[in-house]
Structure formats: C-alpha cells, structure tokens
Amino acid sequence: MTISRTDKMIAEKDGPIGWITFNNPQRRNAVSMAMWEALGDIVRDYDEDDAVRVIVLKGAGDTAFVSGADISEFEEKRSSPATTKAYNEASGKATDELMLAGKPTIAMIRGFCIGGGVSVALSCDMRIAAEGAKFGVPAARLGLGYAAKGVRKLIDVVGPAFAKEIFFTARQFTAHEAAAMGLINRLVPDAQLEAYVRDYAHTIAANAPLTVASIKTIVGELAKDESARDLARCQQVVDRCFASADYIEGRTAFMAKRKPVFKGR
C-alpha cells in the first residue's frame, strides 16, 4: 500500500492492526525529515480507516526501534536557527499526530530506543519492550536543547526525578531499568515480543472501539492543567458510548454468554 512518501517508512494493514515500520536499518532506523513527514501521513490514514482499530509502531530488523534523529542530516537540516525550527516543527507535528490519534497506539520496542525514538515511544499510548532493549536521551552529549513539550511528555510517564536522571546522565538504560521507572508498560523475552504485541493488539481490537476511544480522550483531558480540561467533551464521549449500538451488543452478548461483535457505532 502506498501512503508514505519515502520507502523508509512502511505502512501495512493486517486486519484490525495498522503497522508502521521505521525502515532505515543501515542507520539503526534513525529518523530523517522525510520519515517524520511520512509518519504523520500514515497515522492520519489509519485514524480515518474504521477497519484499523490499533496502531503498532516498530523498527525494521533486530537492532533498533528508533536510534534517534538521522545525524547525517544535521548539517543540512539542523545547522541554523531557521532549519532547526523547521525540523523541530516537522518532528513535533508527527508526534502530535501520533498522540492525538483516535486509535490506541503501541510502540513495539526491540533494540535501541534513543533520543527521537524515546519521543516516538512516549507519543504512543503503550510501550512494550523486549528484554534486550536499550533506552536513552543523549541530548547532553550533543549540546542540543530539548523543548519543554518533549520534557513534559517524559515527566508525565516517569516523573520528575527519573526524567532528570535520564537527561542529566545521557546514558543508556536497560529494559529492566526502564520498566522500574515506568517508562514501559510490559517487558517480554526478545523471541516473544512480536507475538505478544500482536496478541495484545488483537485483545484491544476486539473491545468496543467507542469505549476505548472515550478512555483515550478522557485520560488526555485529565492529564492537562485543570483550567485547560474540556470536561464537556469527556461527558460527550461517555454519552456516545451509552447511545451506541455497541452498548446494546455488549449487553446482549453478555446475557447470551457469547463474544460480542463490536462495530464502533
């Protein structure tokens, strides 16, 4: 299927799962400007497709999820205030698309998850990692600044103390350390990662899409400062669930002791 403007981003729909693969294994799946732009294109397509119920992101090969930004582009894309601003806007737009997607998103992490890879993973709803995964944000080794929005995402997941440790040390953390911080949701043996993620995605996809989407909306609103929360929107998505055919299907299936078949309406 052709969604991406670059062959370094692969989009594959497999039943209810929309797969996104960072396909730059020669550079440990480092992300170029074109890849950031393509990521947003793919997410939008999946978000508009009712057949896709869960979005899973992964890296090509066994070495890395995403090892960060493609440093080979820095002289051209990030060497002046103007080009740095354009690059940051592109990457920020892509991760915003991911965060705001109406579908649940899962980062399937194998190998290196560094810098921009951590940003991508934090933009997903869930992070499931193999035991051999490594995590780090080497900004302090490169002398670059990290915008408050990106720092906020890390704080929201691991808290202030661990966020400081990750940035201050700029070192790589093991998957077990990441799990202890709360940076990842699940830690599984390397050989079982894809099967585990696929099974988890199908478990989510079998549930009522409107209920799942409502929880994503409500959690997102409650994570905002109190003055910025749209509680009316929260109530709207709850009301939509109760007014849906899926609510009737859920009740009927429960009484009949059968598996419900949800349509998302």
Salt bridges, closest charged atoms under 4 A:
ASP14 OD2 - ARG198 NH1 2.80
ASP41 OD2 - ARG5 NE 2.79
ASP41 OD1 - ARG44 NH2 2.45
ASP45 OD2 - LYS13 NZ 2.97
ASP49 OD2 - LYS13 NZ 2.74
ASP62 OD1 - ARG110 NE 3.95
ASP70 OD2 - ARG27 NE 3.85
GLU76 OE2 - LYS77 NZ 3.73
GLU89 OE2 - LYS85 NZ 2.52
ASP96 OD1 - LYS149 NZ 2.77
GLU97 OE2 - ARG44 NH1 2.61
ASP125 OD2 - LYS216 NZ 2.91
ASP156 OD1 - ARG152 NE 2.92
GLU177 OE2 - ARG171 NH2 2.80
GLU194 OE2 - LYS58 NZ 3.99
GLU194 OE2 - ARG198 NH2 3.08
GLU221 OE2 - LYS224 NZ 3.05
GLU221 OE2 - ARG233 NH1 3.27
GLU249 OE2 - ARG258 NH1 2.73
